[in-house]
Amino acid sequence: MGRQHEMAIPFDNTYAQLPEVFFSKGKPATVPKPEWVRVNVELASELGIDPEWLSSEAGLGILSGNEFADGSEPLSQAYAGHQFGGWVPQLGDGRAILLGEVVDGSGIRRDIQLKGSGRTPYSRGGDGKSPLGPVLREYIVSEAMAALGVPTTRALAAVSTGEPVYREEALPGGVFTRVASSHLRVGTFQYFYARNDRESLQALADYAIARHDPSAAKSDEPILSFLEGVVERQARLIAHWMSLGFIHGVMNTDNMTVSGETIDFGPCAFQDGFHPERVFSSIDRQGRYAWINQPAAGQWNLARLAESLLPLLPGEEKENVSAVEQALTGFGNQFRQAYFSRFRAKLGIRESGEKSEDFVEKTLGMLGEEETDFTIFFRELTRSADGSCASPESLFSDGEMFTRWKEEWNEVGGETGPDVSVMKRSNPVRIPRNHRVEQAIDSAQGGDLQPFHDLVDALVHPYDEDASLTKYEESPNAAERVTKTFCGT
């Protein structure tokens, strides 16, 4: 590790003050020839970090792992998790190091973490490194999600390391700098629950409440209030994903945050041709995390959080179980409300109720029957509603089916017609299409980073029309189509 730098990143760490059972201290591995791939200067400013300094050789040294930043207290976090339903009692940050925390310009505490930064005590035999491809994927998709308005972890920087990473073949290496409201996961709570470590479980709950749900501390039942907050955030998050055709791909309990942010962008994908049972992840062979199954998966994960919190409740066991079950039942109602609200907005429907909900389901059934491009359909519908183009009838082989659907849409929309302004805010023009992401990664691994930069730039304002960016709107042709996505490990 190189020389220590003065406090150019305004670290203000709290997780490092918890007992060491929560983490293992250790510095990132050094790399031979770090080079900048991209620095998120806007996010740096938001975090109170001087973008000019961050973009310098000094910043590169720190975000590659080669140099130590004053105020940093590097550590890897411990957690457990259910992976595709199978219990793993110890996971933890196997290739990530939390450098520390900062308080941003809005007063929100944010973690700064390096991914692909070498071995930790949780690496389980792995090298702790990351190929450059997964670094670029996470940069593209996390920043696109933020621009789309979805709660998500963010990308502060991507660095190439100048060393090969060996998987099935030798690949260029990279380090990703991730920013999160925290890295507390359902699996963090499971870790201590499985060890019957009530003292640490209580300390974790107190920390999570102080950081994410301070109002819960004032309630009669802080633990239940905290659980209800996590349930609500996750219900709204999953509904938001689904309204964009997004499939997370690996909704394990160690990939569900209590903050309600999307975390980990390995085998994720945005649907092109829509089908409710669509799966992209190469490791999801049973369709556990298909688009339509995400609410059930989320509720299952939240049940694991609820059982982990049971030992902290003050009542009798039967009463406690009843209380957390009641908190969990809120998920279905909150998800349903958020889900139909978002799809009504996409369709410009002003009135809620059973009629509009039935029509949403009919719409998705129509799209699924013909596997119509999800994003293009809703955006073309928006354009037709404001008169800038014809209706999207040409997207369907069954024109009569679409005509019947359109007649019902006009009926459900009422006399005032669709709310076009809401449709424009709800239906993006551009998403990080899977084939464009793969093309950018392939080019970068061949030494050309321009397609990566162009794609990131194209996704900054995804709801704005821009004739110069039409190629990022298009569906893939048969040769370009991506049918499987892979974890970045």
C-alpha angles and dihedrals in degrees: 000000000000131000123312118258127216116257100284089146107059097228118190105173128195107156090063088060092064119096113286092248084081095062149355120245118228141131128247119264118259120244128212105232116009119189131178117255096175140337122205098223094177092055091045090057090048089054093050093252119134104244092208091055092044091053091051130093088264092057091045090054092055098042092047091052094244097111135041120238119217109250094024117128102188118207143151117232125233121227142142132213154174109259112198086338095309117119119237110183096201127031115134132154100325095171104013137085124197105220093190145275136287132191109233130218091273092054093254118139112233132188121227111206135175117220121199090026100136141268124340131177086269097055093103093211096319125125094238090229131123130216113235092247097070089045090057092044092054092046093051098043100039092050091045090052091051091050090049089056097250118141104251148146112266140227117240097170148344122213132186113220104206092234132097122249114210120222120132083329138004110282132180112265129234144180123218124203110214126194119201138167081239139322094235108136138183084252091059089063091043090055093064096034090057090052093050087236099152094168093057091041089055092047090051093049091048090050094047092048092049091049103039110013109027091158089061089066089067095052125096090247108032095177093052091045089052092050091049089052093052091047092053095046093049094046091054093043095053091046088052091051092051094049087062095045090249123158115194093199100202110049095167118154090254088059096054115090125207088220091066095241124137108249133187120023103201113123094006124133144175112231119246103180103029126235123155093224094048116142126183104170112106091214097049095085096157097047093245091150100035116146093263094045097056096094092052090047091050093050091048090053091049090053087058089053090049093053090048090055095048095091090059096057116101101218134080116293095252091050092047093051090050091050095052092043089056090050090051093050087064089070095072095051094043093047093047092049093048093042097052092040091057094045092047087054091050089053094041092239111157101192126069124211143095094300094057092044091053089050092052090054091047090052093052090046090054092049092047094049092059097025089234118188102270100209096039093050095054094043093047088049088053092049091049091050092056092043097246094120143005121276116280094254091126090067090071131069090204102064093175091057090053092047091054090046092051092050090054091045089056090048095049090045091061130212094312092057127218122336097244096184091057091046091054091053092047104043115063122213092211134031129172094272112206096237092051091050091050092047091052092049094047091050092048092051087053090053101263112113097171096094088053093052092044091052094048090049092047091056098052093093103026097168096052122095112237121171091200091063101049093120089067090057096056127103115242119261119236093272093049098045116122114211101168134042127192141215115257097232 
